[in-house]
Amino acid sequence: MPKLKTKSGAKKRFRFTAGGKIKAGQAGKRHGMIKRSNEQIRTLRGTSVLDPSETQRVKRWMPYSG
């Protein structure tokens, strides 16, 4: 079997935790901050763990990461 390629967009956007979950940057902070409340902007800081339904898809894109 040939080696599988990793999706280059996925390796830039996702990181694996030690338990095999996937961390990703929070969505919704690129523009339009004036409309959003300060509380919402605070909660969108940092990274979040992906939902299990999306985890399977990302694991397929990154075959050797986790």
PDB file of N, CA, C and O in Angstrom:
ATOM      1  N   MET A   1       0.840  -1.198   0.000  1.00  0.00           N
ATOM      2  CA  MET A   1       0.000   0.000   0.000  1.00  0.00           C
ATOM      3  C   MET A   1       0.879   1.255   0.000  1.00  0.00           C
ATOM      4  O   MET A   1       1.865   1.322   0.734  1.00  0.00           O
ATOM      5  N   PRO A   2       0.527   2.238  -0.815  1.00  0.00           N
ATOM      6  CA  PRO A   2       1.286   3.489  -0.775  1.00  0.00           C
ATOM      7  C   PRO A   2       0.939   4.295   0.473  1.00  0.00           C
ATOM      8  O   PRO A   2      -0.087   4.077   1.118  1.00  0.00           O
ATOM      9  N   LYS A   3       1.814   5.218   0.784  1.00  0.00           N
ATOM     10  CA  LYS A   3       1.555   6.092   1.921  1.00  0.00           C
ATOM     11  C   LYS A   3       0.384   7.015   1.597  1.00  0.00           C
ATOM     12  O   LYS A   3       0.156   7.352   0.435  1.00  0.00           O
ATOM     13  N   LEU A   4      -0.354   7.422   2.624  1.00  0.00           N
ATOM     14  CA  LEU A   4      -1.468   8.348   2.448  1.00  0.00           C
ATOM     15  C   LEU A   4      -0.979   9.768   2.691  1.00  0.00           C
ATOM     16  O   LEU A   4      -0.149  10.009   3.567  1.00  0.00           O
ATOM     17  N   LYS A   5      -1.495  10.693   1.918  1.00  0.00           N
ATOM     18  CA  LYS A   5      -1.108  12.087   2.100  1.00  0.00           C
ATOM     19  C   LYS A   5      -2.025  12.753   3.112  1.00  0.00           C
ATOM     20  O   LYS A   5      -3.218  12.459   3.185  1.00  0.00           O
ATOM     21  N   THR A   6      -1.442  13.656   3.893  1.00  0.00           N
ATOM     22  CA  THR A   6      -2.199  14.481   4.829  1.00  0.00           C
ATOM     23  C   THR A   6      -2.722  15.705   4.087  1.00  0.00           C
ATOM     24  O   THR A   6      -1.997  16.306   3.293  1.00  0.00           O
ATOM     25  N   LYS A   7      -3.972  16.075   4.339  1.00  0.00           N
ATOM     26  CA  LYS A   7      -4.513  17.301   3.745  1.00  0.00           C
ATOM     27  C   LYS A   7      -3.750  18.491   4.326  1.00  0.00           C
ATOM     28  O   LYS A   7      -3.699  18.663   5.544  1.00  0.00           O
ATOM     29  N   SER A   8      -3.159  19.307   3.458  1.00  0.00           N
ATOM     30  CA  SER A   8      -2.299  20.381   3.950  1.00  0.00           C
ATOM     31  C   SER A   8      -3.106  21.453   4.683  1.00  0.00           C
ATOM     32  O   SER A   8      -2.580  22.114   5.579  1.00  0.00           O
ATOM     33  N   GLY A   9      -4.379  21.633   4.313  1.00  0.00           N
ATOM     34  CA  GLY A   9      -5.206  22.595   5.037  1.00  0.00           C
ATOM     35  C   GLY A   9      -5.532  22.131   6.442  1.00  0.00           C
ATOM     36  O   GLY A   9      -5.662  22.945   7.356  1.00  0.00           O
ATOM     37  N   ALA A  10      -5.667  20.817   6.619  1.00  0.00           N
ATOM     38  CA  ALA A  10      -6.007  20.268   7.927  1.00  0.00           C
ATOM     39  C   ALA A  10      -4.836  20.349   8.887  1.00  0.00           C
ATOM     40  O   ALA A  10      -5.026  20.628  10.070  1.00  0.00           O
ATOM     41  N   LYS A  11      -3.624  20.108   8.396  1.00  0.00           N
ATOM     42  CA  LYS A  11      -2.481  20.121   9.309  1.00  0.00           C
ATOM     43  C   LYS A  11      -2.183  21.532   9.817  1.00  0.00           C
ATOM     44  O   LYS A  11      -1.544  21.691  10.857  1.00  0.00           O
ATOM     45  N   LYS A  12      -2.639  22.552   9.097  1.00  0.00           N
ATOM     46  CA  LYS A  12      -2.457  23.928   9.552  1.00  0.00           C
ATOM     47  C   LYS A  12      -3.517  24.342  10.564  1.00  0.00           C
ATOM     48  O   LYS A  12      -3.294  25.263  11.350  1.00  0.00           O
ATOM     49  N   ARG A  13      -4.681  23.665  10.551  1.00  0.00           N
ATOM     50  CA  ARG A  13      -5.813  24.136  11.347  1.00  0.00           C
ATOM     51  C   ARG A  13      -6.108  23.327  12.595  1.00  0.00           C
ATOM     52  O   ARG A  13      -6.751  23.837  13.513  1.00  0.00           O
ATOM     53  N   PHE A  14      -5.656  22.076  12.659  1.00  0.00           N
ATOM     54  CA  PHE A  14      -6.056  21.186  13.747  1.00  0.00           C
ATOM     55  C   PHE A  14      -4.852  20.627  14.482  1.00  0.00           C
ATOM     56  O   PHE A  14      -3.796  20.397  13.892  1.00  0.00           O
ATOM     57  N   ARG A  15      -5.028  20.406  15.806  1.00  0.00           N
ATOM     58  CA  ARG A  15      -4.015  19.751  16.634  1.00  0.00           C
ATOM     59  C   ARG A  15      -4.707  18.660  17.434  1.00  0.00           C
ATOM     60  O   ARG A  15      -5.882  18.790  17.778  1.00  0.00           O
ATOM     61  N   PHE A  16      -3.986  17.587  17.731  1.00  0.00           N
ATOM     62  CA  PHE A  16      -4.535  16.490  18.512  1.00  0.00           C
ATOM     63  C   PHE A  16      -4.163  16.642  19.978  1.00  0.00           C
ATOM     64  O   PHE A  16      -3.048  17.053  20.298  1.00  0.00           O
ATOM     65  N   THR A  17      -5.102  16.308  20.882  1.00  0.00           N
ATOM     66  CA  THR A  17      -4.793  16.242  22.301  1.00  0.00           C
ATOM     67  C   THR A  17      -4.217  14.864  22.598  1.00  0.00           C
ATOM     68  O   THR A  17      -4.215  13.988  21.733  1.00  0.00           O
ATOM     69  N   ALA A  18      -3.730  14.670  23.822  1.00  0.00           N
ATOM     70  CA  ALA A  18      -3.153  13.381  24.198  1.00  0.00           C
ATOM     71  C   ALA A  18      -4.208  12.278  24.173  1.00  0.00           C
ATOM     72  O   ALA A  18      -3.881  11.120  23.913  1.00  0.00           O
ATOM     73  N   GLY A  19      -5.456  12.617  24.436  1.00  0.00           N
ATOM     74  CA  GLY A  19      -6.532  11.629  24.445  1.00  0.00           C
ATOM     75  C   GLY A  19      -7.125  11.337  23.079  1.00  0.00           C
ATOM     76  O   GLY A  19      -8.051  10.534  22.969  1.00  0.00           O
ATOM     77  N   GLY A  20      -6.602  11.984  22.022  1.00  0.00           N
ATOM     78  CA  GLY A  20      -7.092  11.721  20.677  1.00  0.00           C
ATOM     79  C   GLY A  20      -8.181  12.667  20.213  1.00  0.00           C
ATOM     80  O   GLY A  20      -8.687  12.524  19.100  1.00  0.00           O
ATOM     81  N   LYS A  21      -8.556  13.643  21.054  1.00  0.00           N
ATOM     82  CA  LYS A  21      -9.532  14.638  20.610  1.00  0.00           C
ATOM     83  C   LYS A  21      -8.820  15.666  19.742  1.00  0.00           C
ATOM     84  O   LYS A  21      -7.591  15.701  19.694  1.00  0.00           O
ATOM     85  N   ILE A  22      -9.592  16.496  19.062  1.00  0.00           N
ATOM     86  CA  ILE A  22      -9.010  17.455  18.133  1.00  0.00           C
ATOM     87  C   ILE A  22      -9.323  18.870  18.587  1.00  0.00           C
ATOM     88  O   ILE A  22     -10.475  19.219  18.842  1.00  0.00           O
ATOM     89  N   LYS A  23      -8.269  19.682  18.683  1.00  0.00           N
ATOM     90  CA  LYS A  23      -8.414  21.085  19.028  1.00  0.00           C
ATOM     91  C   LYS A  23      -8.437  21.910  17.751  1.00  0.00           C
ATOM     92  O   LYS A  23      -7.713  21.615  16.801  1.00  0.00           O
ATOM     93  N   ALA A  24      -9.268  22.942  17.729  1.00  0.00           N
ATOM     94  CA  ALA A  24      -9.344  23.837  16.573  1.00  0.00           C
ATOM     95  C   ALA A  24      -9.577  25.254  17.076  1.00  0.00           C
ATOM     96  O   ALA A  24     -10.087  25.452  18.179  1.00  0.00           O
ATOM     97  N   GLY A  25      -9.205  26.232  16.273  1.00  0.00           N
ATOM     98  CA  GLY A  25      -9.444  27.616  16.621  1.00  0.00           C
ATOM     99  C   GLY A  25     -10.932  27.927  16.607  1.00  0.00           C
ATOM    100  O   GLY A  25     -11.704  27.311  15.872  1.00  0.00           O
ATOM    101  N   GLN A  26     -11.317  28.880  17.421  1.00  0.00           N
ATOM    102  CA  GLN A  26     -12.723  29.253  17.492  1.00  0.00           C
ATOM    103  C   GLN A  26     -13.143  29.985  16.217  1.00  0.00           C
ATOM    104  O   GLN A  26     -12.403  30.819  15.695  1.00  0.00           O
ATOM    105  N   ALA A  27     -14.328  29.663  15.730  1.00  0.00           N
ATOM    106  CA  ALA A  27     -14.867  30.349  14.557  1.00  0.00           C
ATOM    107  C   ALA A  27     -15.617  31.609  14.993  1.00  0.00           C
ATOM    108  O   ALA A  27     -16.039  31.725  16.143  1.00  0.00           O
ATOM    109  N   GLY A  28     -15.773  32.537  14.070  1.00  0.00           N
ATOM    110  CA  GLY A  28     -16.614  33.704  14.322  1.00  0.00           C
ATOM    111  C   GLY A  28     -15.891  34.897  14.910  1.00  0.00           C
ATOM    112  O   GLY A  28     -16.522  35.724  15.569  1.00  0.00           O
ATOM    113  N   LYS A  29     -14.565  35.020  14.692  1.00  0.00           N
ATOM    114  CA  LYS A  29     -13.852  36.177  15.225  1.00  0.00           C
ATOM    115  C   LYS A  29     -13.055  36.905  14.154  1.00  0.00           C
ATOM    116  O   LYS A  29     -12.098  37.608  14.478  1.00  0.00           O
ATOM    117  N   ARG A  30     -13.421  36.757  12.900  1.00  0.00           N
ATOM    118  CA  ARG A  30     -12.658  37.408  11.842  1.00  0.00           C
ATOM    119  C   ARG A  30     -13.082  38.861  11.623  1.00  0.00           C
ATOM    120  O   ARG A  30     -12.245  39.734  11.389  1.00  0.00           O
ATOM    121  N   HIS A  31     -14.371  39.103  11.701  1.00  0.00           N
ATOM    122  CA  HIS A  31     -14.859  40.466  11.460  1.00  0.00           C
ATOM    123  C   HIS A  31     -16.216  40.601  12.130  1.00  0.00           C
ATOM    124  O   HIS A  31     -16.784  39.613  12.596  1.00  0.00           O
ATOM    125  N   GLY A  32     -16.743  41.835  12.180  1.00  0.00           N
ATOM    126  CA  GLY A  32     -18.065  42.073  12.745  1.00  0.00           C
ATOM    127  C   GLY A  32     -18.083  42.051  14.257  1.00  0.00           C
ATOM    128  O   GLY A  32     -19.091  41.670  14.854  1.00  0.00           O
ATOM    129  N   MET A  33     -16.977  42.455  14.902  1.00  0.00           N
ATOM    130  CA  MET A  33     -16.912  42.412  16.358  1.00  0.00           C
ATOM    131  C   MET A  33     -17.808  43.462  17.021  1.00  0.00           C
ATOM    132  O   MET A  33     -18.192  43.314  18.182  1.00  0.00           O
ATOM    133  N   ILE A  34     -18.131  44.500  16.294  1.00  0.00           N
ATOM    134  CA  ILE A  34     -18.959  45.562  16.881  1.00  0.00           C
ATOM    135  C   ILE A  34     -20.351  45.027  17.213  1.00  0.00           C
ATOM    136  O   ILE A  34     -20.948  45.421  18.215  1.00  0.00           O
ATOM    137  N   LYS A  35     -20.862  44.137  16.380  1.00  0.00           N
ATOM    138  CA  LYS A  35     -22.194  43.573  16.596  1.00  0.00           C
ATOM    139  C   LYS A  35     -22.230  42.639  17.802  1.00  0.00           C
ATOM    140  O   LYS A  35     -23.269  42.515  18.449  1.00  0.00           O
ATOM    141  N   ARG A  36     -21.129  41.988  18.111  1.00  0.00           N
ATOM    142  CA  ARG A  36     -21.114  40.956  19.140  1.00  0.00           C
ATOM    143  C   ARG A  36     -20.918  41.561  20.520  1.00  0.00           C
ATOM    144  O   ARG A  36     -20.287  42.607  20.671  1.00  0.00           O
ATOM    145  N   SER A  37     -21.463  40.894  21.516  1.00  0.00           N
ATOM    146  CA  SER A  37     -21.294  41.382  22.881  1.00  0.00           C
ATOM    147  C   SER A  37     -19.877  41.059  23.357  1.00  0.00           C
ATOM    148  O   SER A  37     -19.223  40.157  22.833  1.00  0.00           O
ATOM    149  N   ASN A  38     -19.418  41.807  24.352  1.00  0.00           N
ATOM    150  CA  ASN A  38     -18.083  41.560  24.903  1.00  0.00           C
ATOM    151  C   ASN A  38     -17.994  40.171  25.508  1.00  0.00           C
ATOM    152  O   ASN A  38     -16.944  39.531  25.455  1.00  0.00           O
ATOM    153  N   GLU A  39     -19.086  39.708  26.080  1.00  0.00           N
ATOM    154  CA  GLU A  39     -19.104  38.368  26.661  1.00  0.00           C
ATOM    155  C   GLU A  39     -18.886  37.305  25.580  1.00  0.00           C
ATOM    156  O   GLU A  39     -18.151  36.340  25.793  1.00  0.00           O
ATOM    157  N   GLN A  40     -19.519  37.483  24.436  1.00  0.00           N
ATOM    158  CA  GLN A  40     -19.352  36.515  23.351  1.00  0.00           C
ATOM    159  C   GLN A  40     -17.922  36.537  22.826  1.00  0.00           C
ATOM    160  O   GLN A  40     -17.352  35.486  22.532  1.00  0.00           O
ATOM    161  N   ILE A  41     -17.341  37.722  22.707  1.00  0.00           N
ATOM    162  CA  ILE A  41     -15.962  37.822  22.224  1.00  0.00           C
ATOM    163  C   ILE A  41     -15.010  37.121  23.196  1.00  0.00           C
ATOM    164  O   ILE A  41     -14.064  36.458  22.770  1.00  0.00           O
ATOM    165  N   ARG A  42     -15.259  37.266  24.495  1.00  0.00           N
ATOM    166  CA  ARG A  42     -14.409  36.606  25.505  1.00  0.00           C
ATOM    167  C   ARG A  42     -14.504  35.093  25.406  1.00  0.00           C
ATOM    168  O   ARG A  42     -13.492  34.401  25.511  1.00  0.00           O
ATOM    169  N   THR A  43     -15.713  34.571  25.204  1.00  0.00           N
ATOM    170  CA  THR A  43     -15.870  33.121  25.167  1.00  0.00           C
ATOM    171  C   THR A  43     -15.295  32.519  23.887  1.00  0.00           C
ATOM    172  O   THR A  43     -14.996  31.325  23.853  1.00  0.00           O
ATOM    173  N   LEU A  44     -15.136  33.318  22.839  1.00  0.00           N
ATOM    174  CA  LEU A  44     -14.569  32.818  21.586  1.00  0.00           C
ATOM    175  C   LEU A  44     -13.045  32.858  21.563  1.00  0.00           C
ATOM    176  O   LEU A  44     -12.436  32.552  20.537  1.00  0.00           O
ATOM    177  N   ARG A  45     -12.430  33.224  22.663  1.00  0.00           N
ATOM    178  CA  ARG A  45     -10.978  33.285  22.735  1.00  0.00           C
ATOM    179  C   ARG A  45     -10.358  31.886  22.709  1.00  0.00           C
ATOM    180  O   ARG A  45     -10.978  30.927  23.170  1.00  0.00           O
ATOM    181  N   GLY A  46      -9.171  31.767  22.187  1.00  0.00           N
ATOM    182  CA  GLY A  46      -8.424  30.515  22.289  1.00  0.00           C
ATOM    183  C   GLY A  46      -8.935  29.427  21.358  1.00  0.00           C
ATOM    184  O   GLY A  46      -9.396  29.704  20.251  1.00  0.00           O
ATOM    185  N   THR A  47      -8.846  28.187  21.823  1.00  0.00           N
ATOM    186  CA  THR A  47      -9.227  27.040  20.999  1.00  0.00           C
ATOM    187  C   THR A  47     -10.378  26.293  21.644  1.00  0.00           C
ATOM    188  O   THR A  47     -10.712  26.527  22.805  1.00  0.00           O
ATOM    189  N   SER A  48     -10.985  25.388  20.879  1.00  0.00           N
ATOM    190  CA  SER A  48     -12.048  24.547  21.402  1.00  0.00           C
ATOM    191  C   SER A  48     -11.838  23.130  20.891  1.00  0.00           C
ATOM    192  O   SER A  48     -11.097  22.911  19.933  1.00  0.00           O
ATOM    193  N   VAL A  49     -12.492  22.172  21.532  1.00  0.00           N
ATOM    194  CA  VAL A  49     -12.408  20.772  21.118  1.00  0.00           C
ATOM    195  C   VAL A  49     -13.553  20.495  20.143  1.00  0.00           C
ATOM    196  O   VAL A  49     -14.696  20.880  20.389  1.00  0.00           O
ATOM    197  N   LEU A  50     -13.238  19.833  19.050  1.00  0.00           N
ATOM    198  CA  LEU A  50     -14.258  19.544  18.035  1.00  0.00           C
ATOM    199  C   LEU A  50     -15.266  18.516  18.530  1.00  0.00           C
ATOM    200  O   LEU A  50     -14.969  17.691  19.394  1.00  0.00           O
ATOM    201  N   ASP A  51     -16.455  18.588  17.966  1.00  0.00           N
ATOM    202  CA  ASP A  51     -17.516  17.635  18.234  1.00  0.00           C
ATOM    203  C   ASP A  51     -17.116  16.263  17.687  1.00  0.00           C
ATOM    204  O   ASP A  51     -16.435  16.191  16.664  1.00  0.00           O
ATOM    205  N   PRO A  52     -17.523  15.175  18.345  1.00  0.00           N
ATOM    206  CA  PRO A  52     -17.154  13.832  17.853  1.00  0.00           C
ATOM    207  C   PRO A  52     -17.594  13.542  16.420  1.00  0.00           C
ATOM    208  O   PRO A  52     -16.925  12.783  15.718  1.00  0.00           O
ATOM    209  N   SER A  53     -18.696  14.126  15.974  1.00  0.00           N
ATOM    210  CA  SER A  53     -19.145  13.886  14.607  1.00  0.00           C
ATOM    211  C   SER A  53     -18.169  14.476  13.583  1.00  0.00           C
ATOM    212  O   SER A  53     -18.002  13.921  12.497  1.00  0.00           O
ATOM    213  N   GLU A  54     -17.535  15.578  13.920  1.00  0.00           N
ATOM    214  CA  GLU A  54     -16.561  16.187  13.010  1.00  0.00           C
ATOM    215  C   GLU A  54     -15.173  15.580  13.196  1.00  0.00           C
ATOM    216  O   GLU A  54     -14.332  15.677  12.303  1.00  0.00           O
ATOM    217  N   THR A  55     -14.929  14.959  14.341  1.00  0.00           N
ATOM    218  CA  THR A  55     -13.626  14.375  14.618  1.00  0.00           C
ATOM    219  C   THR A  55     -13.289  13.276  13.618  1.00  0.00           C
ATOM    220  O   THR A  55     -12.149  13.184  13.161  1.00  0.00           O
ATOM    221  N   GLN A  56     -14.269  12.440  13.272  1.00  0.00           N
ATOM    222  CA  GLN A  56     -14.021  11.344  12.339  1.00  0.00           C
ATOM    223  C   GLN A  56     -13.557  11.868  10.978  1.00  0.00           C
ATOM    224  O   GLN A  56     -12.670  11.285  10.355  1.00  0.00           O
ATOM    225  N   ARG A  57     -14.150  12.957  10.527  1.00  0.00           N
ATOM    226  CA  ARG A  57     -13.782  13.523   9.237  1.00  0.00           C
ATOM    227  C   ARG A  57     -12.340  14.042   9.256  1.00  0.00           C
ATOM    228  O   ARG A  57     -11.577  13.811   8.317  1.00  0.00           O
ATOM    229  N   VAL A  58     -11.973  14.747  10.336  1.00  0.00           N
ATOM    230  CA  VAL A  58     -10.631  15.315  10.416  1.00  0.00           C
ATOM    231  C   VAL A  58      -9.590  14.207  10.550  1.00  0.00           C
ATOM    232  O   VAL A  58      -8.499  14.322   9.993  1.00  0.00           O
ATOM    233  N   LYS A  59      -9.903  13.153  11.268  1.00  0.00           N
ATOM    234  CA  LYS A  59      -8.964  12.028  11.401  1.00  0.00           C
ATOM    235  C   LYS A  59      -8.695  11.360  10.058  1.00  0.00           C
ATOM    236  O   LYS A  59      -7.602  10.842   9.830  1.00  0.00           O
ATOM    237  N   ARG A  60      -9.680  11.370   9.171  1.00  0.00           N
ATOM    238  CA  ARG A  60      -9.478  10.820   7.847  1.00  0.00           C
ATOM    239  C   ARG A  60      -8.513  11.691   7.030  1.00  0.00           C
ATOM    240  O   ARG A  60      -7.760  11.184   6.198  1.00  0.00           O
ATOM    241  N   TRP A  61      -8.545  13.000   7.276  1.00  0.00           N
ATOM    242  CA  TRP A  61      -7.648  13.907   6.566  1.00  0.00           C
ATOM    243  C   TRP A  61      -6.210  13.815   7.075  1.00  0.00           C
ATOM    244  O   TRP A  61      -5.270  14.117   6.339  1.00  0.00           O
ATOM    245  N   MET A  62      -6.036  13.398   8.337  1.00  0.00           N
ATOM    246  CA  MET A  62      -4.707  13.354   8.946  1.00  0.00           C
ATOM    247  C   MET A  62      -4.414  11.918   9.380  1.00  0.00           C
ATOM    248  O   MET A  62      -4.531  11.609  10.566  1.00  0.00           O
ATOM    249  N   PRO A  63      -4.040  11.038   8.461  1.00  0.00           N
ATOM    250  CA  PRO A  63      -3.994   9.611   8.763  1.00  0.00           C
ATOM    251  C   PRO A  63      -2.936   9.192   9.779  1.00  0.00           C
ATOM    252  O   PRO A  63      -3.111   8.168  10.440  1.00  0.00           O
ATOM    253  N   TYR A  64      -1.848   9.941   9.929  1.00  0.00           N
ATOM    254  CA  TYR A  64      -0.764   9.495  10.805  1.00  0.00           C
ATOM    255  C   TYR A  64      -0.631  10.328  12.065  1.00  0.00           C
ATOM    256  O   TYR A  64       0.355  10.181  12.787  1.00  0.00           O
ATOM    257  N   SER A  65      -1.587  11.199  12.355  1.00  0.00           N
ATOM    258  CA  SER A  65      -1.439  12.125  13.484  1.00  0.00           C
ATOM    259  C   SER A  65      -1.995  11.579  14.783  1.00  0.00           C
ATOM    260  O   SER A  65      -1.422  11.844  15.840  1.00  0.00           O
ATOM    261  N   GLY A  66      -3.076  10.836  14.752  1.00  0.00           N
ATOM    262  CA  GLY A  66      -3.618  10.405  16.020  1.00  0.00           C
ATOM    263  C   GLY A  66      -4.524   9.286  15.838  1.00  0.00           C
ATOM    264  O   GLY A  66      -5.085   8.782  16.811  1.00  0.00           O
TER     265      GLY A  66
END
